[in-house]
Amino acid sequence: MQSSFIARNPSVLWFLLALSAFTVLVSLLSEAGGSALISTSFLKTLGKTLCLCLVAIAMDVVWGYCGILSLGHFAFFGIGGYAIGMWLMYERTAEIVTTSLDSNILPPTPDEITDAIGSQIFGVVGSNDFPLIWAFSHSLTLQLLAVVLVPGLLALVFGWLAFRSRVTGVYLSILTQAMTLALSLHFFQNDTGLRGNNGLSGLQNIPGLEGVPQATVSLWFFWASAFALGAGYVLFSWVVSGKLGSVIRAIRDDETRVRFLGYHVESYKLFVFTLTAMVAGIAGALYYPQAGIINPAEIAPIASIYLAVWVAIGGRGRLYGAVIGAAVVSLMSSWFTGGSAPDINLGVYVIKWTDWWLVLLGLTFVAVTLFFPKGIGGLFDLLPRRKGDTK
Amino acid sequence: MSTLLEVSGVSVSFDGFKAINNLSIQIGEAELRAVIGPNGAGKTTFMDIVTGKTRPDEGYVIWGESSVNLLTMSESQIALAGIGRKFQRPTVFEAQTVRENIVMSLKNPRRPFDLLFGRQADDTEYRVRVVSDEIGLTDALDQTSGALSHGQKQWLEIGMLLAQDPRLLLVDEPAAGMSPAEREHTTDLLVRAAKTRAVVVVEHDMDFVRRLNCKVTVLHQGSVLAEGSLDHVTKNKDVVDVYLGR
C-alpha cells in the first residue's frame, strides 16, 4: 500500500493551515503590525509557547510513539539555549566593549579587548578569563551547529549506554532524570564557565539589530518559532508514519517481539532519542532569545516532568495532542501564576491561584491519566469520521 | 537429510534449578518436529536458548551449513539468520492493522535508515497477499489486529513468521485456546510450512501432536527422554511413567 505522505497524515495539512492562520492573525494584531491588541511581551509569550510546542512534539515522538518515557528532554532544550546564548552574549558584549574602548586616547590592543569582554561576562563569577567551552562563542555558525550537535551527541552517548544495557521503563526514566539533574548541577558550578546560577542574560538583544525595535525583533522570532514548529511537525509526521513509524510503535507495544522479527531495537530507540534531542535543542535556541535569560534552574528535573505532563494532558501518540497540551497548559500556567487570575474568596480562606495552580495542574494530570487516557487530543476522535480515515 | 540446527550438551540453571540439563537435539532441513513434555520439562527454555533470549551455562548451538555458533549472536541477528519464533501467548501488534503487521515482518532491509529513506519494494502488496491467503486473513488486512479473534491472532502470528521467510520456525503451543476447527486449520498451516522449511512445534496436547504426524521428542527435567514416532514414544516405559506420574 503506497499512499502519499499527506494521505497517510491528514492532520499535517490541517495543522499547517491552523498554524499559518494563527501566525498571520497574531502578526496583524501585534505592535509591529500596527495594532496594539497584542503587546510585545505577550507576543514573546506566544513565540515561546510555539517553541514549547515544538519540544512537546519531540517528547511525544519519544514517549507517545516509541514508548521511552524520557524525563530529561528539557536538558537538550536548555543546552540549545545555552549554545545560542553564548554567541548572543559574547557578540553583544564585544560590541559594547569595543564602542566604549574607542573613546580611549590610546587604541586598545586585542588582548585588552578580550580581557575587557571577559571581565564584563565573567565578572559576576569573579573571573575574567574565557573558559575553554567559550572557544567558539565568536562564531554564530559554530554555535548554531552546537545547538544541534551537542544535544545530539549527548543523547547519542547517553542513549547508547542506556539502551545497550536494556534499561527500560521506569529505570530509564530515573536515569534521564539523573542526567538532567547532573547537568543542571554542573551548570550551577561557577567553574563550568557558564556563569553559574547567574546564567546567561540579555539574550533578547540581538547583536547587529540594535536599530530594530524589540516589537519587530519579537515578531521575527515569533515567525521563526512558527516555522520551526511547522517544519518539526512535518518531519515527525514523516518519521512516525510509514514503515519506520510502524516499527517504532511496535517497539512501544512489545519490544521483545520486534527483536525476534529481526529488528535491532536499540538502533531504533537511539535514532528516535537522538533525533528528538536535536529538535529539542533547536526549540531551546529559539526560546531563550525570546525569554532573554537562561540559568541552570531551567533544566532542573521538574522542567522535564512538566514536559511529560503537557504531552499526557494533550494526548500522547498524536502530534497535535502534544501541541495542544503544551500550548494550553503553559499558557494557563503563565496566566494563573502571573497574578492575572482572580483569587477566589471563600470567606474563611482565599484561594490564591499563584499557590494553588500547581494543585490544580496535579489534579488535572491525575484526572486525565485515570479518566481520559487519550487526553485533550482524544476529543478529535469524537468528530464524525470521513471515509478513508483509518487513524 | 542434513542437519540445520544442532543443540549439543546444553545446560542452563536458574537460581540453582536446572531448567535444561545436558540437552542435545538435532533438527534437519524441511523437518516437522514436535517437542512434548510435562510442565517444567524445559520446552520453552529450549526455544529461549535457540533464539538468544537465554544464554546457556554450557553447550553449543550450531546453525546452518557454515556451522555458525548462535550463542554469540543477539536476538535480532539470530532472527535475521533465519530463525523465526512464535510465542505461547499470541503477540501481534494490536494497535496496528493486519497489513502493517505483515509488512513489518516481510524479509526486507531492517535498519532505521533503510525504512526511512528506502522505497517500498514493488512486490510488497503481492507478498502480503501470499501470506494473508495462506493464513486466511485477506479479508481482514485493513482491520486492526487487536480486533481479531484469539485464533486469528495465532494465525496472524504464524503468518508474520512465514513473511520473515525463516529456515527454521519455532512454534510454542500454537493450538492453545483454539476450537477444534481452528486446530485443524493450524495443523494444515504447520504441515504445509514444513514442506519448505524446518518447523519445531512445542505442544503438550497429544491429539494435536498426533495430527501433525511427525517425529516426536519428549523432554523431561531438561533433557531428552525419548525420541521417535508418537507411537514409539508413547510405548516407552519412561514416558508413560512421566506422563502418568507412575
Interface residues (C-beta under 8 A of the other chain):
Chain A: M1 Q2 V239 G242 K243 L244 S246 V247 R249 A250 D253 D254 T256 R257 R259 F260 L261 G262 Y263 H264 V265 S267 Y268 F271 T390
Chain B: T51 K53 S74 E75 S76 A79 L80 G84 R85 F87 T91 F93 E94 A95 Q96 T97 R99 E100 V103 M104 S105 R110 R111 P112 L115 L116 Q120 T124 E125 D142 M160 Q164
